[in-house]
Amino acid sequence: MKARVHVMPKPGVLDPQGKAVAQALASLGFKGVGEVRQGKVIDLELTETDPALARDAVDQMCRKLLANTVVESYGIELDT
């Protein structure tokens, strides 16, 4: 089973990387781009075959390592 985790800064948390990307896009002449938020995507290959157990395991991974839950939110997608 495969899992994909999307980690993003929470609303209201400063995102200096997103701001840098927005400024770079503007300097390259791209117009109409508002706020940019930059996050990360983590792909995991899991041996677990039960979707509920896999989601629970990935949730624990996120809480313990993959996301800083104080300033980041995360979402989990499972591909069974």
PDB file of N, CA, C and O in Angstrom, chain B, residues numbered from 101:
ATOM      1  N   MET B 101       0.844  -1.174   0.000  1.00  0.00           N
ATOM      2  CA  MET B 101       0.000   0.000   0.000  1.00  0.00           C
ATOM      3  C   MET B 101       0.892   1.240   0.000  1.00  0.00           C
ATOM      4  O   MET B 101       1.965   1.254   0.604  1.00  0.00           O
ATOM      5  N   LYS B 102       0.429   2.268  -0.684  1.00  0.00           N
ATOM      6  CA  LYS B 102       1.182   3.519  -0.722  1.00  0.00           C
ATOM      7  C   LYS B 102       0.405   4.597   0.013  1.00  0.00           C
ATOM      8  O   LYS B 102      -0.825   4.632  -0.001  1.00  0.00           O
ATOM      9  N   ALA B 103       1.157   5.468   0.651  1.00  0.00           N
ATOM     10  CA  ALA B 103       0.559   6.617   1.336  1.00  0.00           C
ATOM     11  C   ALA B 103       1.279   7.869   0.875  1.00  0.00           C
ATOM     12  O   ALA B 103       2.488   7.862   0.646  1.00  0.00           O
ATOM     13  N   ARG B 104       0.525   8.931   0.744  1.00  0.00           N
ATOM     14  CA  ARG B 104       1.091  10.246   0.427  1.00  0.00           C
ATOM     15  C   ARG B 104       0.646  11.203   1.510  1.00  0.00           C
ATOM     16  O   ARG B 104      -0.539  11.300   1.827  1.00  0.00           O
ATOM     17  N   VAL B 105       1.618  11.911   2.077  1.00  0.00           N
ATOM     18  CA  VAL B 105       1.354  12.879   3.143  1.00  0.00           C
ATOM     19  C   VAL B 105       1.653  14.278   2.593  1.00  0.00           C
ATOM     20  O   VAL B 105       2.731  14.531   2.056  1.00  0.00           O
ATOM     21  N   HIS B 106       0.692  15.166   2.737  1.00  0.00           N
ATOM     22  CA  HIS B 106       0.860  16.575   2.360  1.00  0.00           C
ATOM     23  C   HIS B 106       1.020  17.370   3.647  1.00  0.00           C
ATOM     24  O   HIS B 106       0.137  17.347   4.505  1.00  0.00           O
ATOM     25  N   VAL B 107       2.139  18.072   3.790  1.00  0.00           N
ATOM     26  CA  VAL B 107       2.411  18.874   4.976  1.00  0.00           C
ATOM     27  C   VAL B 107       2.473  20.342   4.548  1.00  0.00           C
ATOM     28  O   VAL B 107       3.207  20.698   3.626  1.00  0.00           O
ATOM     29  N   MET B 108       1.701  21.181   5.221  1.00  0.00           N
ATOM     30  CA  MET B 108       1.650  22.607   4.891  1.00  0.00           C
ATOM     31  C   MET B 108       1.707  23.444   6.163  1.00  0.00           C
ATOM     32  O   MET B 108       1.260  23.008   7.224  1.00  0.00           O
ATOM     33  N   PRO B 109       2.268  24.664   6.047  1.00  0.00           N
ATOM     34  CA  PRO B 109       2.214  25.563   7.195  1.00  0.00           C
ATOM     35  C   PRO B 109       0.742  25.885   7.525  1.00  0.00           C
ATOM     36  O   PRO B 109      -0.078  26.058   6.623  1.00  0.00           O
ATOM     37  N   LYS B 110       0.430  25.960   8.795  1.00  0.00           N
ATOM     38  CA  LYS B 110      -0.925  26.319   9.199  1.00  0.00           C
ATOM     39  C   LYS B 110      -1.215  27.762   8.804  1.00  0.00           C
ATOM     40  O   LYS B 110      -0.299  28.578   8.711  1.00  0.00           O
ATOM     41  N   PRO B 111      -2.499  28.082   8.570  1.00  0.00           N
ATOM     42  CA  PRO B 111      -2.849  29.475   8.276  1.00  0.00           C
ATOM     43  C   PRO B 111      -2.366  30.386   9.400  1.00  0.00           C
ATOM     44  O   PRO B 111      -2.482  30.052  10.579  1.00  0.00           O
ATOM     45  N   GLY B 112      -1.828  31.527   9.024  1.00  0.00           N
ATOM     46  CA  GLY B 112      -1.349  32.490  10.002  1.00  0.00           C
ATOM     47  C   GLY B 112       0.096  32.300  10.413  1.00  0.00           C
ATOM     48  O   GLY B 112       0.680  33.174  11.052  1.00  0.00           O
ATOM     49  N   VAL B 113       0.683  31.162  10.051  1.00  0.00           N
ATOM     50  CA  VAL B 113       2.090  30.910  10.363  1.00  0.00           C
ATOM     51  C   VAL B 113       2.936  31.501   9.238  1.00  0.00           C
ATOM     52  O   VAL B 113       2.628  31.315   8.060  1.00  0.00           O
ATOM     53  N   LEU B 114       3.995  32.206   9.600  1.00  0.00           N
ATOM     54  CA  LEU B 114       4.872  32.784   8.583  1.00  0.00           C
ATOM     55  C   LEU B 114       5.433  31.685   7.691  1.00  0.00           C
ATOM     56  O   LEU B 114       5.781  30.601   8.160  1.00  0.00           O
ATOM     57  N   ASP B 115       5.517  31.983   6.392  1.00  0.00           N
ATOM     58  CA  ASP B 115       6.032  31.025   5.411  1.00  0.00           C
ATOM     59  C   ASP B 115       7.078  31.738   4.556  1.00  0.00           C
ATOM     60  O   ASP B 115       6.762  32.186   3.454  1.00  0.00           O
ATOM     61  N   PRO B 116       8.325  31.853   5.044  1.00  0.00           N
ATOM     62  CA  PRO B 116       9.345  32.583   4.296  1.00  0.00           C
ATOM     63  C   PRO B 116       9.660  31.941   2.943  1.00  0.00           C
ATOM     64  O   PRO B 116       9.984  32.655   1.994  1.00  0.00           O
ATOM     65  N   GLN B 117       9.574  30.631   2.834  1.00  0.00           N
ATOM     66  CA  GLN B 117       9.828  29.991   1.540  1.00  0.00           C
ATOM     67  C   GLN B 117       8.734  30.348   0.542  1.00  0.00           C
ATOM     68  O   GLN B 117       9.022  30.629  -0.621  1.00  0.00           O
ATOM     69  N   GLY B 118       7.493  30.339   0.987  1.00  0.00           N
ATOM     70  CA  GLY B 118       6.391  30.727   0.109  1.00  0.00           C
ATOM     71  C   GLY B 118       6.521  32.170  -0.337  1.00  0.00           C
ATOM     72  O   GLY B 118       6.255  32.495  -1.495  1.00  0.00           O
ATOM     73  N   LYS B 119       6.934  33.046   0.592  1.00  0.00           N
ATOM     74  CA  LYS B 119       7.119  34.462   0.246  1.00  0.00           C
ATOM     75  C   LYS B 119       8.229  34.623  -0.785  1.00  0.00           C
ATOM     76  O   LYS B 119       8.096  35.415  -1.718  1.00  0.00           O
ATOM     77  N   ALA B 120       9.331  33.876  -0.628  1.00  0.00           N
ATOM     78  CA  ALA B 120      10.434  33.941  -1.583  1.00  0.00           C
ATOM     79  C   ALA B 120       9.994  33.471  -2.965  1.00  0.00           C
ATOM     80  O   ALA B 120      10.385  34.058  -3.974  1.00  0.00           O
ATOM     81  N   VAL B 121       9.186  32.420  -3.015  1.00  0.00           N
ATOM     82  CA  VAL B 121       8.685  31.924  -4.304  1.00  0.00           C
ATOM     83  C   VAL B 121       7.778  32.977  -4.945  1.00  0.00           C
ATOM     84  O   VAL B 121       7.871  33.227  -6.147  1.00  0.00           O
ATOM     85  N   ALA B 122       6.910  33.588  -4.153  1.00  0.00           N
ATOM     86  CA  ALA B 122       6.013  34.622  -4.689  1.00  0.00           C
ATOM     87  C   ALA B 122       6.810  35.791  -5.261  1.00  0.00           C
ATOM     88  O   ALA B 122       6.484  36.294  -6.336  1.00  0.00           O
ATOM     89  N   GLN B 123       7.853  36.228  -4.549  1.00  0.00           N
ATOM     90  CA  GLN B 123       8.681  37.330  -5.036  1.00  0.00           C
ATOM     91  C   GLN B 123       9.427  36.935  -6.310  1.00  0.00           C
ATOM     92  O   GLN B 123       9.545  37.740  -7.234  1.00  0.00           O
ATOM     93  N   ALA B 124       9.931  35.699  -6.362  1.00  0.00           N
ATOM     94  CA  ALA B 124      10.651  35.238  -7.551  1.00  0.00           C
ATOM     95  C   ALA B 124       9.713  35.170  -8.751  1.00  0.00           C
ATOM     96  O   ALA B 124      10.094  35.554  -9.857  1.00  0.00           O
ATOM     97  N   LEU B 125       8.500  34.689  -8.544  1.00  0.00           N
ATOM     98  CA  LEU B 125       7.536  34.634  -9.648  1.00  0.00           C
ATOM     99  C   LEU B 125       7.230  36.033 -10.164  1.00  0.00           C
ATOM    100  O   LEU B 125       7.162  36.249 -11.374  1.00  0.00           O
ATOM    101  N   ALA B 126       7.045  36.988  -9.247  1.00  0.00           N
ATOM    102  CA  ALA B 126       6.767  38.370  -9.651  1.00  0.00           C
ATOM    103  C   ALA B 126       7.948  38.944 -10.420  1.00  0.00           C
ATOM    104  O   ALA B 126       7.755  39.632 -11.423  1.00  0.00           O
ATOM    105  N   SER B 127       9.169  38.672  -9.963  1.00  0.00           N
ATOM    106  CA  SER B 127      10.347  39.210 -10.660  1.00  0.00           C
ATOM    107  C   SER B 127      10.532  38.584 -12.039  1.00  0.00           C
ATOM    108  O   SER B 127      11.170  39.175 -12.910  1.00  0.00           O
ATOM    109  N   LEU B 128       9.980  37.404 -12.236  1.00  0.00           N
ATOM    110  CA  LEU B 128      10.043  36.752 -13.549  1.00  0.00           C
ATOM    111  C   LEU B 128       8.904  37.182 -14.466  1.00  0.00           C
ATOM    112  O   LEU B 128       8.799  36.717 -15.601  1.00  0.00           O
ATOM    113  N   GLY B 129       8.056  38.069 -13.968  1.00  0.00           N
ATOM    114  CA  GLY B 129       6.990  38.624 -14.791  1.00  0.00           C
ATOM    115  C   GLY B 129       5.665  37.885 -14.702  1.00  0.00           C
ATOM    116  O   GLY B 129       4.748  38.194 -15.463  1.00  0.00           O
ATOM    117  N   PHE B 130       5.533  36.924 -13.805  1.00  0.00           N
ATOM    118  CA  PHE B 130       4.262  36.228 -13.658  1.00  0.00           C
ATOM    119  C   PHE B 130       3.322  37.104 -12.838  1.00  0.00           C
ATOM    120  O   PHE B 130       3.615  37.468 -11.699  1.00  0.00           O
ATOM    121  N   LYS B 131       2.200  37.426 -13.442  1.00  0.00           N
ATOM    122  CA  LYS B 131       1.237  38.310 -12.797  1.00  0.00           C
ATOM    123  C   LYS B 131       0.030  37.489 -12.328  1.00  0.00           C
ATOM    124  O   LYS B 131      -0.226  36.399 -12.840  1.00  0.00           O
ATOM    125  N   GLY B 132      -0.682  38.009 -11.381  1.00  0.00           N
ATOM    126  CA  GLY B 132      -1.893  37.361 -10.922  1.00  0.00           C
ATOM    127  C   GLY B 132      -1.661  36.263  -9.895  1.00  0.00           C
ATOM    128  O   GLY B 132      -2.559  35.466  -9.626  1.00  0.00           O
ATOM    129  N   VAL B 133      -0.463  36.216  -9.320  1.00  0.00           N
ATOM    130  CA  VAL B 133      -0.198  35.226  -8.272  1.00  0.00           C
ATOM    131  C   VAL B 133      -0.324  35.934  -6.934  1.00  0.00           C
ATOM    132  O   VAL B 133       0.381  36.907  -6.666  1.00  0.00           O
ATOM    133  N   GLY B 134      -1.218  35.442  -6.106  1.00  0.00           N
ATOM    134  CA  GLY B 134      -1.408  36.020  -4.777  1.00  0.00           C
ATOM    135  C   GLY B 134      -0.452  35.369  -3.791  1.00  0.00           C
ATOM    136  O   GLY B 134       0.731  35.184  -4.076  1.00  0.00           O
ATOM    137  N   GLU B 135      -0.974  35.032  -2.651  1.00  0.00           N
ATOM    138  CA  GLU B 135      -0.167  34.403  -1.610  1.00  0.00           C
ATOM    139  C   GLU B 135       0.309  33.025  -2.068  1.00  0.00           C
ATOM    140  O   GLU B 135      -0.434  32.280  -2.707  1.00  0.00           O
ATOM    141  N   VAL B 136       1.538  32.703  -1.736  1.00  0.00           N
ATOM    142  CA  VAL B 136       2.101  31.388  -2.027  1.00  0.00           C
ATOM    143  C   VAL B 136       2.455  30.729  -0.711  1.00  0.00           C
ATOM    144  O   VAL B 136       3.109  31.335   0.138  1.00  0.00           O
ATOM    145  N   ARG B 137       2.026  29.494  -0.539  1.00  0.00           N
ATOM    146  CA  ARG B 137       2.370  28.699   0.642  1.00  0.00           C
ATOM    147  C   ARG B 137       3.141  27.486   0.138  1.00  0.00           C
ATOM    148  O   ARG B 137       2.681  26.794  -0.770  1.00  0.00           O
ATOM    149  N   GLN B 138       4.292  27.227   0.711  1.00  0.00           N
ATOM    150  CA  GLN B 138       5.105  26.105   0.275  1.00  0.00           C
ATOM    151  C   GLN B 138       5.112  25.025   1.348  1.00  0.00           C
ATOM    152  O   GLN B 138       5.351  25.296   2.525  1.00  0.00           O
ATOM    153  N   GLY B 139       4.848  23.812   0.923  1.00  0.00           N
ATOM    154  CA  GLY B 139       4.836  22.685   1.843  1.00  0.00           C
ATOM    155  C   GLY B 139       5.706  21.567   1.307  1.00  0.00           C
ATOM    156  O   GLY B 139       6.636  21.794   0.533  1.00  0.00           O
ATOM    157  N   LYS B 140       5.386  20.356   1.735  1.00  0.00           N
ATOM    158  CA  LYS B 140       6.143  19.207   1.261  1.00  0.00           C
ATOM    159  C   LYS B 140       5.203  18.027   1.090  1.00  0.00           C
ATOM    160  O   LYS B 140       4.144  17.945   1.713  1.00  0.00           O
ATOM    161  N   VAL B 141       5.629  17.111   0.217  1.00  0.00           N
ATOM    162  CA  VAL B 141       4.898  15.876  -0.030  1.00  0.00           C
ATOM    163  C   VAL B 141       5.835  14.733   0.306  1.00  0.00           C
ATOM    164  O   VAL B 141       6.990  14.722  -0.117  1.00  0.00           O
ATOM    165  N   ILE B 142       5.333  13.771   1.070  1.00  0.00           N
ATOM    166  CA  ILE B 142       6.125  12.617   1.466  1.00  0.00           C
ATOM    167  C   ILE B 142       5.391  11.369   0.995  1.00  0.00           C
ATOM    168  O   ILE B 142       4.248  11.137   1.391  1.00  0.00           O
ATOM    169  N   ASP B 143       6.037  10.558   0.150  1.00  0.00           N
ATOM    170  CA  ASP B 143       5.469   9.294  -0.319  1.00  0.00           C
ATOM    171  C   ASP B 143       6.041   8.152   0.491  1.00  0.00           C
ATOM    172  O   ASP B 143       7.252   8.067   0.697  1.00  0.00           O
ATOM    173  N   LEU B 144       5.167   7.277   0.948  1.00  0.00           N
ATOM    174  CA  LEU B 144       5.569   6.134   1.766  1.00  0.00           C
ATOM    175  C   LEU B 144       5.062   4.845   1.133  1.00  0.00           C
ATOM    176  O   LEU B 144       3.917   4.778   0.688  1.00  0.00           O
ATOM    177  N   GLU B 145       5.902   3.836   1.093  1.00  0.00           N
ATOM    178  CA  GLU B 145       5.509   2.485   0.680  1.00  0.00           C
ATOM    179  C   GLU B 145       5.318   1.691   1.972  1.00  0.00           C
ATOM    180  O   GLU B 145       6.245   1.565   2.772  1.00  0.00           O
ATOM    181  N   LEU B 146       4.109   1.157   2.170  1.00  0.00           N
ATOM    182  CA  LEU B 146       3.781   0.467   3.412  1.00  0.00           C
ATOM    183  C   LEU B 146       3.539  -1.020   3.155  1.00  0.00           C
ATOM    184  O   LEU B 146       3.034  -1.402   2.099  1.00  0.00           O
ATOM    185  N   THR B 147       3.901  -1.844   4.124  1.00  0.00           N
ATOM    186  CA  THR B 147       3.608  -3.272   4.011  1.00  0.00           C
ATOM    187  C   THR B 147       2.222  -3.598   4.547  1.00  0.00           C
ATOM    188  O   THR B 147       1.686  -4.670   4.265  1.00  0.00           O
ATOM    189  N   GLU B 148       1.639  -2.690   5.312  1.00  0.00           N
ATOM    190  CA  GLU B 148       0.300  -2.897   5.878  1.00  0.00           C
ATOM    191  C   GLU B 148      -0.727  -2.984   4.746  1.00  0.00           C
ATOM    192  O   GLU B 148      -0.664  -2.208   3.792  1.00  0.00           O
ATOM    193  N   THR B 149      -1.664  -3.917   4.848  1.00  0.00           N
ATOM    194  CA  THR B 149      -2.693  -4.072   3.822  1.00  0.00           C
ATOM    195  C   THR B 149      -4.068  -3.584   4.274  1.00  0.00           C
ATOM    196  O   THR B 149      -4.952  -3.383   3.442  1.00  0.00           O
ATOM    197  N   ASP B 150      -4.257  -3.392   5.562  1.00  0.00           N
ATOM    198  CA  ASP B 150      -5.527  -2.894   6.081  1.00  0.00           C
ATOM    199  C   ASP B 150      -5.510  -1.366   6.052  1.00  0.00           C
ATOM    200  O   ASP B 150      -4.679  -0.749   6.718  1.00  0.00           O
ATOM    201  N   PRO B 151      -6.417  -0.746   5.288  1.00  0.00           N
ATOM    202  CA  PRO B 151      -6.409   0.721   5.159  1.00  0.00           C
ATOM    203  C   PRO B 151      -6.532   1.463   6.494  1.00  0.00           C
ATOM    204  O   PRO B 151      -5.872   2.482   6.697  1.00  0.00           O
ATOM    205  N   ALA B 152      -7.358   0.966   7.388  1.00  0.00           N
ATOM    206  CA  ALA B 152      -7.538   1.648   8.678  1.00  0.00           C
ATOM    207  C   ALA B 152      -6.249   1.600   9.499  1.00  0.00           C
ATOM    208  O   ALA B 152      -5.858   2.596  10.107  1.00  0.00           O
ATOM    209  N   LEU B 153      -5.594   0.442   9.513  1.00  0.00           N
ATOM    210  CA  LEU B 153      -4.340   0.323  10.256  1.00  0.00           C
ATOM    211  C   LEU B 153      -3.235   1.145   9.596  1.00  0.00           C
ATOM    212  O   LEU B 153      -2.405   1.745  10.278  1.00  0.00           O
ATOM    213  N   ALA B 154      -3.233   1.168   8.266  1.00  0.00           N
ATOM    214  CA  ALA B 154      -2.231   1.955   7.554  1.00  0.00           C
ATOM    215  C   ALA B 154      -2.402   3.436   7.851  1.00  0.00           C
ATOM    216  O   ALA B 154      -1.424   4.135   8.117  1.00  0.00           O
ATOM    217  N   ARG B 155      -3.648   3.921   7.805  1.00  0.00           N
ATOM    218  CA  ARG B 155      -3.910   5.344   8.084  1.00  0.00           C
ATOM    219  C   ARG B 155      -3.487   5.694   9.509  1.00  0.00           C
ATOM    220  O   ARG B 155      -2.898   6.749   9.744  1.00  0.00           O
ATOM    221  N   ASP B 156      -3.788   4.815  10.450  1.00  0.00           N
ATOM    222  CA  ASP B 156      -3.407   5.055  11.839  1.00  0.00           C
ATOM    223  C   ASP B 156      -1.884   5.109  11.987  1.00  0.00           C
ATOM    224  O   ASP B 156      -1.356   5.967  12.694  1.00  0.00           O
ATOM    225  N   ALA B 157      -1.186   4.196  11.320  1.00  0.00           N
ATOM    226  CA  ALA B 157       0.281   4.177  11.388  1.00  0.00           C
ATOM    227  C   ALA B 157       0.870   5.458  10.793  1.00  0.00           C
ATOM    228  O   ALA B 157       1.780   6.050  11.373  1.00  0.00           O
ATOM    229  N   VAL B 158       0.355   5.883   9.645  1.00  0.00           N
ATOM    230  CA  VAL B 158       0.868   7.096   9.003  1.00  0.00           C
ATOM    231  C   VAL B 158       0.539   8.323   9.850  1.00  0.00           C
ATOM    232  O   VAL B 158       1.347   9.247   9.948  1.00  0.00           O
ATOM    233  N   ASP B 159      -0.638   8.333  10.458  1.00  0.00           N
ATOM    234  CA  ASP B 159      -0.998   9.435  11.347  1.00  0.00           C
ATOM    235  C   ASP B 159       0.003   9.535  12.493  1.00  0.00           C
ATOM    236  O   ASP B 159       0.439  10.634  12.836  1.00  0.00           O
ATOM    237  N   GLN B 160       0.369   8.414  13.082  1.00  0.00           N
ATOM    238  CA  GLN B 160       1.366   8.413  14.153  1.00  0.00           C
ATOM    239  C   GLN B 160       2.725   8.893  13.646  1.00  0.00           C
ATOM    240  O   GLN B 160       3.421   9.632  14.342  1.00  0.00           O
ATOM    241  N   MET B 161       3.107   8.474  12.433  1.00  0.00           N
ATOM    242  CA  MET B 161       4.369   8.936  11.835  1.00  0.00           C
ATOM    243  C   MET B 161       4.370  10.454  11.694  1.00  0.00           C
ATOM    244  O   MET B 161       5.369  11.118  11.973  1.00  0.00           O
ATOM    245  N   CYS B 162       3.241  10.988  11.258  1.00  0.00           N
ATOM    246  CA  CYS B 162       3.133  12.442  11.089  1.00  0.00           C
ATOM    247  C   CYS B 162       3.261  13.159  12.425  1.00  0.00           C
ATOM    248  O   CYS B 162       3.981  14.150  12.537  1.00  0.00           O
ATOM    249  N   ARG B 163       2.572  12.665  13.419  1.00  0.00           N
ATOM    250  CA  ARG B 163       2.585  13.307  14.736  1.00  0.00           C
ATOM    251  C   ARG B 163       3.957  13.220  15.404  1.00  0.00           C
ATOM    252  O   ARG B 163       4.343  14.120  16.150  1.00  0.00           O
ATOM    253  N   LYS B 164       4.688  12.145  15.139  1.00  0.00           N
ATOM    254  CA  LYS B 164       5.976  11.949  15.806  1.00  0.00           C
ATOM    255  C   LYS B 164       7.172  12.471  15.029  1.00  0.00           C
ATOM    256  O   LYS B 164       8.197  12.794  15.630  1.00  0.00           O
ATOM    257  N   LEU B 165       7.067  12.563  13.679  1.00  0.00           N
ATOM    258  CA  LEU B 165       8.251  12.921  12.910  1.00  0.00           C
ATOM    259  C   LEU B 165       7.986  13.781  11.679  1.00  0.00           C
ATOM    260  O   LEU B 165       8.673  14.780  11.467  1.00  0.00           O
ATOM    261  N   LEU B 166       7.016  13.415  10.877  1.00  0.00           N
ATOM    262  CA  LEU B 166       6.889  14.007   9.545  1.00  0.00           C
ATOM    263  C   LEU B 166       6.368  15.435   9.533  1.00  0.00           C
ATOM    264  O   LEU B 166       6.659  16.187   8.604  1.00  0.00           O
ATOM    265  N   ALA B 167       5.605  15.820  10.544  1.00  0.00           N
ATOM    266  CA  ALA B 167       5.047  17.175  10.597  1.00  0.00           C
ATOM    267  C   ALA B 167       5.261  17.759  11.991  1.00  0.00           C
ATOM    268  O   ALA B 167       5.170  17.061  13.002  1.00  0.00           O
ATOM    269  N   ASN B 168       5.545  19.046  12.013  1.00  0.00           N
ATOM    270  CA  ASN B 168       5.596  19.770  13.283  1.00  0.00           C
ATOM    271  C   ASN B 168       4.182  20.295  13.515  1.00  0.00           C
ATOM    272  O   ASN B 168       3.811  21.346  12.993  1.00  0.00           O
ATOM    273  N   THR B 169       3.403  19.566  14.292  1.00  0.00           N
ATOM    274  CA  THR B 169       1.976  19.879  14.412  1.00  0.00           C
ATOM    275  C   THR B 169       1.684  21.202  15.118  1.00  0.00           C
ATOM    276  O   THR B 169       0.533  21.638  15.157  1.00  0.00           O
ATOM    277  N   VAL B 170       2.698  21.839  15.670  1.00  0.00           N
ATOM    278  CA  VAL B 170       2.500  23.159  16.266  1.00  0.00           C
ATOM    279  C   VAL B 170       2.288  24.191  15.161  1.00  0.00           C
ATOM    280  O   VAL B 170       1.455  25.087  15.301  1.00  0.00           O
ATOM    281  N   VAL B 171       3.034  24.070  14.067  1.00  0.00           N
ATOM    282  CA  VAL B 171       2.977  25.085  13.007  1.00  0.00           C
ATOM    283  C   VAL B 171       2.580  24.517  11.652  1.00  0.00           C
ATOM    284  O   VAL B 171       2.429  25.273  10.692  1.00  0.00           O
ATOM    285  N   GLU B 172       2.404  23.190  11.551  1.00  0.00           N
ATOM    286  CA  GLU B 172       2.062  22.572  10.268  1.00  0.00           C
ATOM    287  C   GLU B 172       0.830  21.682  10.408  1.00  0.00           C
ATOM    288  O   GLU B 172       0.596  21.065  11.447  1.00  0.00           O
ATOM    289  N   SER B 173       0.058  21.638   9.336  1.00  0.00           N
ATOM    290  CA  SER B 173      -1.038  20.682   9.252  1.00  0.00           C
ATOM    291  C   SER B 173      -0.654  19.644   8.208  1.00  0.00           C
ATOM    292  O   SER B 173       0.252  19.861   7.403  1.00  0.00           O
ATOM    293  N   TYR B 174      -1.351  18.514   8.231  1.00  0.00           N
ATOM    294  CA  TYR B 174      -1.032  17.473   7.266  1.00  0.00           C
ATOM    295  C   TYR B 174      -2.301  16.741   6.837  1.00  0.00           C
ATOM    296  O   TYR B 174      -3.299  16.710   7.556  1.00  0.00           O
ATOM    297  N   GLY B 175      -2.230  16.161   5.657  1.00  0.00           N
ATOM    298  CA  GLY B 175      -3.299  15.335   5.133  1.00  0.00           C
ATOM    299  C   GLY B 175      -2.705  14.037   4.620  1.00  0.00           C
ATOM    300  O   GLY B 175      -1.566  14.005   4.153  1.00  0.00           O
ATOM    301  N   ILE B 176      -3.481  12.970   4.708  1.00  0.00           N
ATOM    302  CA  ILE B 176      -3.000  11.644   4.317  1.00  0.00           C
ATOM    303  C   ILE B 176      -3.885  11.107   3.201  1.00  0.00           C
ATOM    304  O   ILE B 176      -5.112  11.132   3.299  1.00  0.00           O
ATOM    305  N   GLU B 177      -3.249  10.620   2.138  1.00  0.00           N
ATOM    306  CA  GLU B 177      -3.946   9.915   1.053  1.00  0.00           C
ATOM    307  C   GLU B 177      -3.427   8.491   1.023  1.00  0.00           C
ATOM    308  O   GLU B 177      -2.217   8.270   1.082  1.00  0.00           O
ATOM    309  N   LEU B 178      -4.326   7.522   0.933  1.00  0.00           N
ATOM    310  CA  LEU B 178      -3.916   6.122   0.807  1.00  0.00           C
ATOM    311  C   LEU B 178      -4.288   5.621  -0.588  1.00  0.00           C
ATOM    312  O   LEU B 178      -5.364   5.924  -1.105  1.00  0.00           O
ATOM    313  N   ASP B 179      -3.390   4.859  -1.180  1.00  0.00           N
ATOM    314  CA  ASP B 179      -3.620   4.222  -2.472  1.00  0.00           C
ATOM    315  C   ASP B 179      -3.559   2.721  -2.228  1.00  0.00           C
ATOM    316  O   ASP B 179      -2.479   2.143  -2.108  1.00  0.00           O
ATOM    317  N   THR B 180      -4.729   2.099  -2.157  1.00  0.00           N
ATOM    318  CA  THR B 180      -4.779   0.670  -1.830  1.00  0.00           C
ATOM    319  C   THR B 180      -4.664  -0.208  -3.048  1.00  0.00           C
ATOM    320  O   THR B 180      -4.690  -1.433  -2.930  1.00  0.00           O
TER     321      THR B 180
END
